[in-house]
Amino acid sequence: MLAGAGVDILAVARVQRELLRADGGLADAVFTAAELDASRRTRWPHRHLARCFAAKEALWKALGTGWRDGLGWQEVELALDGQRAELRLSGAARQAVGRRGVCAVHVDTCCGAGFAVAAVLLERPAGAAPPATPDAFPRTT
């Protein structure tokens, strides 16, 4: 049963600009060490990182949270093995998915013509009740 869906598209040039900043910018704040290492082993590192960024954004959209409420960029890692993509979650991101009753996170990404695209589907077991509150992530003050 579908628990959430998110899609994101991102211009690769945006990631490339941020990575060229002297202060580290996007790279240090957003990507995990594994994502950065994997990008260095590819022919087009900026494309790889754009796919990672788009996948993180797509997950936030599927959860309906954005990256607020204590969810960290580095708590979501895109692992690419050939044609297979996988999101590895930790910390608050893993907890947010668990609170939603999600049993599986599906992700797919692609990159071409200057853009990276990612789609994330969150799956809840068939017959499982949705979260107890209409807002799965109530705001705290």
SVG drawing of the C-alpha trace seen along z (x, -y; Angstrom):
<svg xmlns="http://www.w3.org/2000/svg" viewBox="-6 -30 44 36">
<polyline fill="none" stroke="black" stroke-width="0.4" points="0.0,0.0 1.4,-3.4 2.3,-5.6 3.9,-8.4 5.4,-9.5 7.9,-12.2 9.7,-13.4 12.5,-15.9 14.3,-17.3 17.6,-19.3 19.9,-21.1 23.3,-19.4 24.9,-22.9 23.5,-24.0 25.3,-21.2 28.5,-21.9 28.4,-25.6 28.0,-24.8 30.8,-22.2 33.2,-24.8 32.7,-27.2 35.8,-27.6 34.0,-27.0 32.9,-23.5 29.3,-24.7 26.9,-21.9 29.3,-19.0 30.1,-19.2 26.5,-20.0 24.6,-17.6 26.5,-14.5 27.8,-11.6 31.4,-10.5 30.3,-7.4 28.4,-9.6 31.4,-11.8 33.7,-8.9 31.4,-7.2 31.2,-10.4 35.0,-10.6 35.0,-7.1 32.6,-8.1 33.2,-9.8 30.7,-12.6 30.9,-13.3 28.5,-16.3 25.8,-14.1 26.3,-11.5 25.9,-14.1 22.9,-15.7 21.2,-12.3 22.0,-12.0 20.6,-15.4 17.4,-14.8 16.9,-11.5 17.1,-13.2 14.6,-15.9 12.3,-13.3 12.3,-11.4 11.4,-14.6 8.6,-15.2 7.3,-11.6 7.4,-12.1 5.6,-15.4 8.2,-17.1 10.8,-18.9 14.1,-18.8 12.7,-20.5 11.8,-19.0 15.4,-17.8 15.8,-15.7 19.4,-15.8 20.7,-15.7 23.4,-13.2 20.9,-10.8 19.8,-9.9 22.4,-8.2 21.9,-7.2 23.8,-4.0 24.1,-3.2 25.1,0.2 25.0,0.3 21.4,-0.2 20.1,0.4 19.5,-2.5 19.0,-2.2 18.3,-4.8 20.1,-4.1 18.5,-5.9 19.8,-6.7 18.9,-8.9 15.8,-11.1 15.2,-10.1 14.9,-6.5 12.7,-7.3 10.4,-9.5 10.0,-6.6 9.3,-4.2 6.6,-6.5 4.9,-6.5 4.6,-2.7 6.7,-2.3 8.0,1.2 10.0,0.4 11.5,-2.7 11.8,-2.5 14.0,-4.9 15.0,-5.4 17.1,-8.1 18.4,-9.1 20.5,-11.9 20.8,-13.3 20.5,-16.5 21.7,-18.6 19.1,-17.4 19.0,-14.7 15.6,-13.2 14.6,-11.0 11.4,-9.4 10.7,-7.8 7.8,-5.6 7.1,-4.7 5.3,-1.4 3.2,-0.4 2.1,3.2 -1.2,4.0 -4.0,3.6 -1.8,1.6 -3.5,-1.4 -2.1,-4.8 -0.4,-6.8 -2.6,-7.7 -2.6,-11.4 -3.5,-13.1 -0.2,-14.9 2.4,-12.1 5.0,-14.7 3.4,-17.0 5.4,-20.2 6.8,-20.8 7.3,-24.2"/>
</svg>
